[in-house]
Amino acid sequence: MSTTYGTFPGSRPRRLRTTPAMRRMVAETRLHPADLILPAFVREGVSTPVPISAMPGVVQHTRDTLRKAAVEALEAGVSGIMLFGVPEDAKKDAAGTAGTDPDGILQVAIRDVKAEVGDDLVIMSDLCLDEYTDHGHCGVLDAAGRVDNDATLERYAEMAQVQADAGVHIVGPSGMMDGQVGVIRDALDQTGHEDVSILAYTAKYASAFYGPFREAVGSSLQGDRKTYQQDPANTRESMRELALDLAEGADMVMVKPALPYLDILAKVAEAVDVPVAAYQISGEYAMVEAAAANGWIDRDRAIMETLTGIKRAGANMILTYWATEVARQL
C-alpha cells in the first residue's frame, strides 16, 4: 500500500482538545469565585423571603435571610454583594426620600451585612432613586414630568453620604445622570468617606432585558428610561461616557447588560487601566432558567458558558444572580 505524504494537515488544533485534562490545561479564560459579585434584594416589612416569579431561585430577602445569603456568598469565595433596597409602597414619594433616610431599608441592610461579615466581603450598594420614587424613575421630576438631571444629582450626593455612613465599601450609581460620578465623589470626600469607592455604571443601555428586575425591586415605573439610559444602537456614546466617568473619579467601570453588549465590554476593557465589571442582568438570568426548565438547554453548561464569555470579553468582575452557586462549583 502506498501512502502519499503531505496531503494531510500538519497543524491539528484538535490535538489540544482531546481530553478534559488537555482542554483544562490550555484554557485561555478561567473563571474564579473571586470574579463574582452577588446582587441581592432586601424587602422592608416582610417576615419570610418573597420569591420573584420571573427569576426562579431569586427572592426578595428579609433582613435575616440577607445576612445568611451574605455569609453563604463569603463562604463560597464570592468577592462582593450588591444590595438593592425594596421599601414599603407607602414610603415611596416623588423625591424618593426613603433612599436618603438613614433608617431606610437599604441603609439598614448595609449595616446588617457589615455587622455579619465585616470587611471580609465587599459590600456594594445601588445608588439610585428608582426603588424609592412613586413614579419609578431614577431621579426627581421637573414640572413637565421629565427627569431633572441636576436636581437628581443633589439627591445622589445625599444618598452617597448615608450609604457610606452605614458602612458600604463601594457605591454603584446606576441612574445615568450626567455628572453623577463627580458629584458623588465630592460628596464622599467632603464627608470623610475618601476610602469609599465608586463603581460607575458607565455604559448602561435602555434594554428590554430589565423586565424581571422591575418585579424584583417593586418598580412603579410608567413609561421608559430612554432619555437617560443609552441607546442600544450606539458605541461611541459609551466611550464618551467612559471618558467622563474616569475624569470624574470613577474607581471602576461597568457595562450593563452583559451578553448583548460584549462588544462594548471588550472596547471598554481595552481602553482602561481600572477594573471593569459587567452585570449579567435579570433578563439574561431568566432566559437561561426558562429555557432550562423547558428542557431546551443544559442549564449548568449554559450558565458557565455565558459567564466565561463575559470574562473572555474583558470583565474583571461579574455581577450575576448565580454567583454563590457558581462559586461553589468552581
C-alpha positions in Angstrom: 0.0 0.0 0.0 1.4 3.3 -1.0 0.9 6.5 1.1 1.1 10.0 -0.3 2.6 12.2 2.4 1.9 15.9 2.7 -1.7 15.7 1.8 -3.0 15.8 5.4 -2.8 18.7 7.8 0.4 19.1 9.8 -1.2 21.5 12.2 -4.1 20.0 14.0 -5.7 22.2 16.7 -7.9 19.3 17.7 -4.8 17.7 19.4 -5.3 20.3 22.2 -9.0 19.3 22.7 -8.5 15.5 23.1 -9.3 15.2 26.8 -10.8 17.2 29.6 -7.4 17.5 31.2 -5.9 18.8 28.0 -8.6 21.3 27.5 -8.3 22.5 31.1 -4.5 22.9 30.7 -4.7 25.1 27.6 -7.8 27.1 28.6 -7.2 30.8 27.9 -10.0 32.1 30.1 -10.6 30.9 33.7 -13.5 31.8 36.0 -12.7 32.2 39.6 -15.1 32.7 42.6 -13.3 36.0 43.3 -14.6 37.2 39.9 -18.2 37.1 41.1 -20.5 39.6 42.8 -23.9 38.6 44.1 -26.8 41.1 43.5 -29.3 40.8 46.4 -32.7 42.4 47.1 -33.9 43.1 50.7 -37.5 44.0 51.2 -38.9 46.1 54.0 -41.7 44.7 56.2 -41.6 41.0 55.3 -41.1 38.1 57.6 -40.3 35.5 55.0 -38.5 35.7 51.7 -40.7 36.7 48.7 -40.0 34.7 45.5 -39.5 36.6 42.3 -41.7 34.9 39.8 -39.7 36.0 36.7 -36.4 34.9 38.3 -36.7 31.4 39.6 -34.5 30.8 42.6 -34.1 34.5 43.4 -36.0 36.2 46.3 -36.6 39.5 48.0 -34.8 38.8 51.2 -35.8 39.6 54.8 -33.1 41.2 56.8 -32.3 37.9 58.4 -32.1 35.9 55.2 -30.0 38.6 53.6 -27.5 38.1 56.4 -27.5 34.4 55.7 -27.1 34.9 52.0 -24.1 37.2 52.6 -22.4 34.6 54.8 -23.1 31.9 52.2 -21.6 34.0 49.4 -18.5 34.7 51.5 -18.0 31.1 52.4 -18.3 30.2 48.7 -15.5 32.6 47.8 -17.6 35.3 46.2 -15.9 38.7 46.4 -18.8 41.1 46.8 -22.5 41.6 47.3 -24.5 44.4 45.6 -27.5 45.4 47.7 -30.9 46.7 46.5 -33.5 48.0 48.9 -37.2 47.5 48.4 -39.2 49.8 50.6 -42.8 49.6 51.6 -45.1 51.1 48.9 -46.4 53.6 51.4 -42.9 55.1 51.9 -42.4 55.9 48.2 -42.8 59.5 47.2 -41.8 61.9 44.4 -38.4 62.6 45.8 -37.5 59.1 46.9 -36.9 60.2 50.5 -36.6 56.6 51.7 -33.4 56.4 49.8 -31.8 59.0 51.9 -33.3 58.1 55.2 -30.5 56.8 57.5 -33.1 54.2 58.7 -34.3 53.3 55.2 -34.2 49.7 54.2 -31.0 49.8 52.2 -29.1 51.6 54.8 -30.3 49.2 57.5 -29.4 46.3 55.2 -25.9 47.7 54.7 -25.4 47.8 58.5 -26.8 44.3 58.9 -24.4 42.8 56.3 -21.5 44.8 57.7 -22.2 43.5 61.2 -22.3 40.0 59.8 -19.3 39.8 57.5 -17.3 43.0 58.3 -14.7 43.7 55.7 -14.4 40.1 54.5 -17.0 40.6 51.8 -17.1 43.7 49.7 -20.4 45.4 50.4 -21.7 47.4 47.5 -24.9 49.4 47.2 -27.2 50.6 44.4 -27.2 54.3 44.4 -30.3 55.3 42.6 -33.8 56.6 43.3 -36.0 54.3 41.2 -36.8 51.9 44.0 -37.9 54.7 46.2 -39.9 57.0 43.9 -43.6 56.7 43.4 -43.2 57.4 39.7 -40.4 54.8 39.3 -37.8 57.0 37.6 -34.2 57.2 38.6 -34.4 60.8 39.5 -36.7 63.6 40.6 -39.1 65.1 38.0 -39.5 68.7 36.9 -42.8 70.5 36.4 -43.1 69.0 32.9 -42.6 65.4 34.2 -39.1 65.0 32.8 -36.2 63.7 34.9 -34.3 66.8 36.3 -30.7 65.9 35.9 -29.1 68.5 38.3 -31.8 68.2 41.0 -31.3 64.5 40.9 -27.5 64.9 41.5 -28.3 66.7 44.7 -30.3 63.7 45.8 -27.5 61.3 44.8 -25.0 63.3 46.9 -27.3 62.7 49.9 -27.6 59.0 49.1 -23.9 58.6 48.9 -23.4 60.1 52.3 -26.0 57.9 54.1 -24.8 54.7 52.4 -21.2 55.5 53.3 -22.3 56.3 56.9 -23.9 52.9 57.0 -20.6 51.2 56.2 -20.7 50.4 52.5 -17.4 49.8 50.7 -18.5 50.7 47.1 -21.4 52.7 45.8 -22.8 52.0 42.4 -24.6 55.0 40.9 -26.9 53.4 38.3 -29.1 56.3 37.3 -27.1 57.5 34.3 -27.4 61.2 35.2 -24.7 63.4 33.6 -22.1 64.3 36.1 -23.2 61.8 38.7 -19.7 60.3 39.4 -18.1 63.7 40.1 -20.9 64.9 42.4 -20.8 61.6 44.4 -17.0 61.7 44.6 -17.2 65.3 46.0 -19.9 64.3 48.5 -18.0 61.3 49.8 -14.7 63.2 50.1 -16.3 66.2 51.9 -17.9 63.9 54.5 -14.9 61.9 55.4 -15.5 59.0 53.2 -12.5 59.2 50.9 -12.0 55.4 51.1 -15.4 54.6 49.7 -15.1 53.5 46.0 -17.3 54.3 43.1 -18.4 51.7 40.6 -19.6 53.7 37.7 -22.4 52.4 35.6 -20.6 53.7 32.6 -22.4 52.0 29.8 -26.0 51.3 30.9 -28.3 50.7 28.0 -32.0 51.1 27.8 -32.6 47.4 27.5 -35.6 45.1 27.1 -33.8 42.7 29.4 -34.5 44.6 32.6 -38.1 43.3 32.8 -37.7 40.8 35.6 -35.7 43.3 37.7 -38.7 45.6 37.9 -40.6 42.9 39.7 -37.6 42.3 41.9 -37.5 45.9 43.1 -41.2 46.5 43.0 -40.8 49.2 40.4 -43.6 51.8 40.0 -42.3 52.9 36.6 -44.7 54.1 33.9 -43.1 54.7 30.6 -39.4 54.2 29.9 -35.9 55.5 30.7 -34.7 56.1 27.1 -33.9 59.8 27.8 -31.1 58.9 30.3 -30.1 55.3 29.6 -28.1 54.7 26.4 -29.4 53.9 23.0 -28.6 50.2 22.2 -27.6 51.3 18.7 -24.6 53.3 19.9 -21.0 52.5 20.6 -19.1 55.8 20.5 -21.5 57.1 23.1 -20.3 54.5 25.6 -16.7 55.6 25.1 -17.6 59.2 25.7 -19.4 58.2 28.9 -16.3 56.2 29.9 -14.0 59.2 29.4 -16.3 61.4 31.5 -16.6 58.9 34.3 -12.9 58.4 34.6 -12.3 62.1 34.6 -14.8 62.5 37.4 -13.1 59.9 39.6 -14.6 56.5 38.9 -12.6 53.8 40.6 -14.2 51.0 38.5 -16.5 51.0 35.4 -19.3 48.7 34.3 -21.2 47.6 31.2 -24.8 46.7 31.7 -26.4 44.4 30.3 -23.6 42.0 29.7 -24.3 39.4 26.9 -26.0 41.8 24.3 -23.1 44.2 24.8 -20.0 42.1 24.8 -18.5 44.2 22.0 -18.9 47.3 24.2 -17.4 45.4 27.2 -14.3 44.4 25.1 -13.8 48.0 23.9 -14.1 49.4 27.4 -11.7 46.7 28.8 -9.1 47.5 26.2 -9.3 51.2 26.8 -8.9 51.5 30.6 -6.5 50.7 33.4 -9.2 50.4 36.1 -11.2 47.3 37.0 -14.0 46.5 34.6 -17.3 45.0 35.7 -20.2 43.5 33.7 -23.7 42.9 35.0 -25.4 39.7 33.9 -28.9 41.1 34.4 -32.3 39.7 35.3 -33.5 39.1 31.7 -30.3 37.1 30.9 -30.8 35.0 34.0 -34.5 34.5 33.3 -33.9 33.3 29.7 -31.5 30.6 30.8 -33.7 29.5 33.6 -36.8 29.4 31.4 -35.1 27.5 28.6 -33.6 25.0 31.0 -36.9 24.5 32.7 -38.4 23.6 29.3 -35.6 21.1 28.6 -34.3 23.2 25.7 -30.7 23.7 27.0 -28.3 22.2 29.6 -28.7 24.7 32.5 -25.3 24.3 34.1 -23.4 24.4 30.8 -25.3 27.4 29.7 -24.5 29.3 32.9 -20.8 28.5 32.7 -20.7 29.4 29.0 -22.3 32.8 29.5 -20.1 33.7 32.4 -17.0 32.5 30.5 -18.0 34.6 27.5 -18.3 37.7 29.8 -14.9 37.1 31.3 -13.4 36.4 27.9 -14.7 39.8 26.7 -12.7 41.6 29.4 -14.7 41.7 32.6 -12.6 41.5 35.8 -15.8 41.3 37.9 -19.2 39.8 37.0 -22.4 40.6 38.8 -24.6 37.5 38.5 -27.5 36.0 40.4 -25.8 32.7 40.1 -22.7 34.0 41.9 -22.9 31.8 45.0 -23.9 28.6 43.1 -21.2 29.0 40.5 -18.5 29.9 43.1 -19.3 26.6 44.9 -18.9 24.7 41.7 -15.6 26.4 40.9 
